């Protein structure tokens, strides 16, 4: 990009999810986001004037998957104890396949639990409250994370103060941008509908 000036970069990795996130603040008022994981790669740009300057800590526990981990893990332990108490070859041949299946189910449920239990700091759209930037909390370390988060927050504030459009115009621009991001696969239709409904309910 001609004339591009990079202000700060943050690179984050999540080994459990097999995911790499790269965030780049450039030209004082834009953020480039790149996310690579087992499902593919996505990249997009956001004008910081569209963002709410106060990030939101989002920690969610995927209880169904956690319960699945407990259930399959308990079943695996029961099979292991039974095999330990009955070490004959016939019992081993009969129960070992079931134990292997439950071990695989436990590992699969654990991976799904980790994937669906986000621990992120989100920057959301100003009027619709739609999460647009999700920073993995305290990665790669607390210091680097804090510096990037604080600089992003400061620049979002500066970008919002430089806006010359009125609130109705900014809301319209935000909804157009959210539609663009939905078409790019950054957000889904449900998130778009929720953001649009919230934005249109605001008294501006």
WORA-V566034 format. One record per residue. N is the residue number from 1. RES is the residue in three letters. PSI is psi in whole degrees, -180 to 180 (999 if undefined). NEAR is the number of other ideal C-beta (glycine too) atoms within 12 Angstrom. D_FIRST is the distance of its C-alpha to the first C-alpha in Angstrom with 2 decimals. Layout:
N:RES:PSI:NEAR:D_FIRST / N:RES:PSI:NEAR:D_FIRST
This chain:
1:UNK:122:11:0.00 / 2:UNK:134:5:3.80 / 3:UNK:15:9:6.38 / 4:UNK:129:14:5.60 / 5:UNK:115:14:9.21 / 6:UNK:127:18:10.80 / 7:UNK:-46:25:14.33 / 8:UNK:148:26:16.07 / 9:UNK:141:22:16.07 / 10:UNK:126:36:19.07 / 11:UNK:127:24:20.09 / 12:UNK:144:33:23.20 / 13:UNK:142:19:25.54 / 14:UNK:94:28:28.48 / 15:UNK:-39:15:30.78 / 16:UNK:-37:21:33.23 / 17:UNK:-5:27:30.72 / 18:UNK:44:17:28.84 / 19:UNK:143:27:25.61 / 20:UNK:129:24:22.52 / 21:UNK:132:35:20.36 / 22:UNK:128:29:17.15 / 23:UNK:134:40:16.04 / 24:UNK:119:28:13.19 / 25:UNK:127:38:13.53 / 26:UNK:154:24:10.64 / 27:UNK:30:21:10.85 / 28:UNK:-17:24:14.53 / 29:UNK:12:27:14.75 / 30:UNK:152:30:12.58 / 31:UNK:131:39:13.42 / 32:UNK:130:28:11.90 / 33:UNK:131:36:14.98 / 34:UNK:128:24:15.74 / 35:UNK:125:31:19.42 / 36:UNK:129:20:21.23 / 37:UNK:-168:19:24.99 / 38:UNK:-18:15:27.86 / 39:UNK:-9:12:27.06 / 40:UNK:-157:12:23.59 / 41:UNK:142:16:19.97 / 42:UNK:144:21:18.05 / 43:UNK:143:21:14.67 / 44:UNK:164:27:13.82 / 45:UNK:147:27:12.34 / 46:UNK:134:37:14.91 / 47:UNK:124:33:15.39 / 48:UNK:-16:38:17.89 / 49:UNK:-17:30:20.11 / 50:UNK:-8:39:21.29 / 51:UNK:149:41:22.64 / 52:UNK:129:31:26.12 / 53:UNK:-12:26:25.98 / 54:UNK:107:20:28.87 / 55:UNK:156:29:28.08 / 56:UNK:127:26:30.80 / 57:UNK:127:20:32.32 / 58:UNK:108:21:32.95 / 59:UNK:121:16:35.49 / 60:UNK:137:22:37.11 / 61:UNK:122:16:39.88 / 62:UNK:83:21:40.15 / 63:UNK:-42:15:43.93 / 64:UNK:-41:16:44.74 / 65:UNK:-33:25:43.00 / 66:UNK:-42:21:44.60 / 67:UNK:-36:17:47.97 / 68:UNK:-40:24:47.30 / 69:UNK:-46:29:46.66 / 70:UNK:-44:19:49.97 / 71:UNK:-54:20:51.87 / 72:UNK:-35:29:50.81 / 73:UNK:-40:25:51.03 / 74:UNK:-43:18:54.54 / 75:UNK:-41:25:55.58 / 76:UNK:-43:28:54.37 / 77:UNK:-40:18:56.39 / 78:UNK:-46:18:59.46 / 79:UNK:-41:28:59.31 / 80:UNK:-43:23:58.89 / 81:UNK:-40:15:61.93 / 82:UNK:-42:21:63.97 / 83:UNK:-34:24:63.24 / 84:UNK:-35:15:64.10 / 85:UNK:-22:13:67.42 / 86:UNK:77:17:68.21 / 87:UNK:16:15:67.12 / 88:UNK:157:13:69.05 / 89:UNK:-34:11:67.40 / 90:UNK:-44:11:68.10 / 91:UNK:-40:17:66.36 / 92:UNK:-44:20:63.42 / 93:UNK:-32:14:63.02 / 94:UNK:-37:15:63.26 / 95:UNK:-23:26:60.93 / 96:UNK:-44:21:58.32 / 97:UNK:-40:14:56.28 / 98:UNK:-39:22:56.17 / 99:UNK:-41:27:55.11 / 100:UNK:-43:19:52.24 / 101:UNK:-44:17:51.08 / 102:UNK:-32:27:51.22 / 103:UNK:-45:22:49.32 / 104:UNK:-40:18:46.49 / 105:UNK:-38:25:46.63 / 106:UNK:-45:28:46.51 / 107:UNK:-41:21:43.43 / 108:UNK:-43:19:41.72 / 109:UNK:-36:30:42.64 / 110:UNK:-43:27:41.40 / 111:UNK:-42:23:37.95 / 112:UNK:-36:23:37.81 / 113:UNK:-46:28:39.01 / 114:UNK:-38:24:36.26 / 115:UNK:-37:22:33.60 / 116:UNK:14:21:34.96 / 117:UNK:78:25:35.64 / 118:UNK:144:26:32.39 / 119:UNK:82:25:32.35 / 120:UNK:161:31:29.21 / 121:UNK:119:32:28.17 / 122:UNK:138:28:26.57 / 123:UNK:124:37:24.54 / 124:UNK:161:33:25.67 / 125:UNK:150:43:24.93 / 126:UNK:-45:36:26.82 / 127:UNK:-36:33:29.33 / 128:UNK:-14:36:29.50 / 129:UNK:28:29:29.44 / 130:UNK:125:38:27.34 / 131:UNK:121:32:25.96 / 132:UNK:-27:40:22.16 / 133:UNK:122:46:21.44 / 134:UNK:105:33:24.07 / 135:UNK:128:40:24.22 / 136:UNK:123:35:26.86 / 137:UNK:125:27:29.50 / 138:UNK:28:22:29.88 / 139:UNK:142:30:27.65 / 140:UNK:-19:24:27.03 / 141:UNK:166:16:29.56 / 142:UNK:-41:14:30.80 / 143:UNK:-52:13:29.52 / 144:UNK:-40:21:25.87 / 145:UNK:-47:27:25.93 / 146:UNK:-42:20:27.59 / 147:UNK:-43:21:25.23 / 148:UNK:-46:36:22.15 / 149:UNK:-45:35:24.13 / 150:UNK:-39:22:25.43 / 151:UNK:-41:27:22.16 / 152:UNK:-43:40:20.68 / 153:UNK:-44:27:23.94 / 154:UNK:-42:24:23.88 / 155:UNK:-32:31:20.41 / 156:UNK:-43:35:21.42 / 157:UNK:-45:24:24.53 / 158:UNK:-41:20:22.80 / 159:UNK:-39:30:20.45 / 160:UNK:-34:28:23.59 / 161:UNK:-21:14:25.50 / 162:UNK:-3:15:23.01 / 163:UNK:135:23:23.35 / 164:UNK:-9:12:25.29 / 165:UNK:156:18:26.16 / 166:UNK:175:11:29.51 / 167:UNK:-38:18:30.10 / 168:UNK:-41:16:30.90 / 169:UNK:-42:16:27.69 / 170:UNK:-37:28:25.68 / 171:UNK:-42:28:27.72 / 172:UNK:-43:21:27.02 / 173:UNK:-43:25:23.24 / 174:UNK:-45:39:23.54 / 175:UNK:-36:29:25.66 / 176:UNK:-42:23:23.25 / 177:UNK:-39:34:20.42 / 178:UNK:-39:39:22.97 / 179:UNK:-42:24:23.89 / 180:UNK:-45:21:20.33 / 181:UNK:-33:32:20.17 / 182:UNK:-43:26:23.63 / 183:UNK:-28:15:22.72 / 184:UNK:-7:20:19.95 / 185:UNK:12:18:22.67 / 186:UNK:-43:28:21.46 / 187:UNK:160:32:24.74 / 188:UNK:175:17:27.95 / 189:UNK:-37:17:30.15 / 190:UNK:-45:12:32.58 / 191:UNK:-38:25:30.08 / 192:UNK:-44:31:28.85 / 193:UNK:-43:19:32.49 / 194:UNK:-44:22:33.40 / 195:UNK:-42:35:30.52 / 196:UNK:-44:28:31.36 / 197:UNK:-42:18:35.05 / 198:UNK:-43:23:34.54 / 199:UNK:-41:33:32.33 / 200:UNK:-18:18:34.82 / 201:UNK:-20:14:37.74 / 202:UNK:137:20:36.50 / 203:UNK:106:9:38.47 / 204:UNK:999:16:36.02
